[in-house]
Amino acid sequence: MRIGGIQLPEGAGLAPMAGVTDMPMRLLCFEQGAAWAVSEMLSAKGFLCAPKGTRAMRELMRKSEKEGVLGLQLFGREPDEMREAANQLSDAGFQFIDINMGCPAHKIVSNGEGSALMKTPEKAEKIIAETVKGTRLPVTVKFRAGWDGEHVNAVEIARRAEQAGASALTVHARTREQMYAGRADWDVIARVKAAVSIPVIGNGDVRSAEDFIAMRRETGCDGVAIGRGAQGNPWVFREIRAALRGEACPAATLHERVDLALRHARMQSEYIGERVGVREMRKHVAWYIQGLPGCARVREQINRTQSLADMERLLRAYEKGMEG
C-alpha cells in the first residue's frame, strides 16, 4: 500500500490513540513489526498559539530515528488553522499528516472537533482541502462510520476527502454514539472502499492475525490499523507478519509479557521522568497482564506503585508465583 509517494511495508499499522501512542509505545510496536504508526493527536490551534510548545506538546511531537513510517495526527475545526499548522509542521520529521475526524471524546466533540466534523460534511471537506494546500506531505483522514446509527455517512465523507486531495483514509467502523462499545460494522469499510479510488485502511475489532486476514477478506481494504488490539499486545504485529508469510507464531509467554512491560516502564520513565512515567505505565501494565490468573489483584497493587523498583518487584513476584 502507498500513502502518496510512501510505500509501506507489509503488515498492519498502529492507529493513533490519545494518551497511548507516544514514542515508547510506538517504538515497541515497530520492533514487533508494525508497518507504520500515527502519533497522539495534536491541536492545530494549540500548536499555533505556542509554536515552541509546552512540555506536553513537545512530548506529543517527539519521535525517534528508530521509528518507521510515522504520521502526525492533527485536529481542529478551523480550515485556516489546520492549513497553517500543517505548513509549519511539514519539516518536523513526520512522513505524513493525519487529520482526526474520529475522536469521540466529549471535550473534543463539544468544541466541534474530532468526530463532530462528520455532522458538517462540507466543512470537513474544506478542512481537508486546506490542510492539503498547507503541506507538501501526504494527508490522510481518520473518521468513523458516522455520528450515530441514524447518520452513517462515512461514504459521503470519504468521497469528499478524496475530492479534497486526501492520499488515504482510515475508517473506524463504529459511530461516535457507540464510542468503543459494540461490534464494529466492517460493511461500512467495504462500502467506503467501493466508493473511492484512494487507499482505504480498516480499523475496529482487530486483535489477532486471524482478525486482520478476515477484515481484509471481508472488506477489500488496502490496509489495517490496530488500536486497542495493540494495547499490552505489540506482538500482534509480529503475528500478522508471520501469518502473511504463511507461518505460525506462538503467543507471548508470561516471561515475555513481564519483561516487555518492565522495559516499557523503563522507556516511559526515560521519556517523561520516573514519577510521571510510572503513573502512565499503570494502565499499560494492566493491559500486559490482562486475562491472566490473578491479574485483578496485581492490577490493584500496581495502581499504588510510585517507583520503577516497586513495579518491578511486584511483577517479578507475580511471575515467580505463576511459574511456581
Secondary structure by P-SEA (a helix, b strand, c coil): ccccccccccbbbbccccccccaaaaaaaaaacccccccccccaaaaaacccccaaaaaaacccccccbbbbbbbbccaaaaaaaaaaaccccccbbbbccccccaaaaaacccccccccaaaaaaaaaaaaaacccbbbbbbccccccccccaaaaaaaaaaacccccccccccccccccccccaaaaaaaaaccccbbbbbcccccaaaaaaaaaaccccbbbbccccccccaaaaaaaaaaacbbbbcccaaaaaaaaaaaaaaaaaaccaaaaaaaaaaaaaaaaccccaaaaaaaaaaacccaaaaaaaaaaaaaaaac
